[in-house]
Amino acid sequence: MARMTKAQREWRPGMPKKRRSIRVMFASTVLSLEAFVVLFGTLAVFGLQRDRVAPAAILAGGIILAAALVLTCALLSKPAGPAIGWILQLAIIATGFLEPMMFLVGALFAGTWWYGLRAGARLDRENRQRDREQAEWEAAHPAGTESGEASS
């Protein structure tokens, strides 16, 4: 049988599920999509530039960059995660020196990365505010009281 995580061991019936960060989900989606684009871009550069650049270097560089993008998804909840993501955005833009179209692709993904971080943080703030207001309302209106309901 598989080992249970800490959250699974501590779970009790009736416990509310912990809300996942929308910022982390948006950023993970962008990085995952970028990993696919980098792999396909690697194949394009391999086909177009293998006379100028060593094929092994092209393939190794592309695979390492794609793996770094995927592995960064695990770090997004840490303070350094978004900073590493920005560094990877610059690395993708820099691949434009091998294939000029990657300047455009990298810039578009950098914009998507920025928007994902910004919109995700805003939605997380709104969710925290909504959760606080819900907790205040539940404290003011405990379950089982019939105040505010019409009696028959």
Secondary structure, 3 states (H helix, E strand, C coil): CCCCCHHHHHCCCCCCCCCCCHHHHHHHHHHHHHHHHHHHHHHHHHHHHCCCCCHHHHHHHHHHHHHHHHHHHHHCCCCHHHHHHHHHHHHHHHHHHCCCHHHHHHHHHHHHHHHHHHHHHHHHHHHHHHHHHHHHHHHHCCCCCCCCCCCC
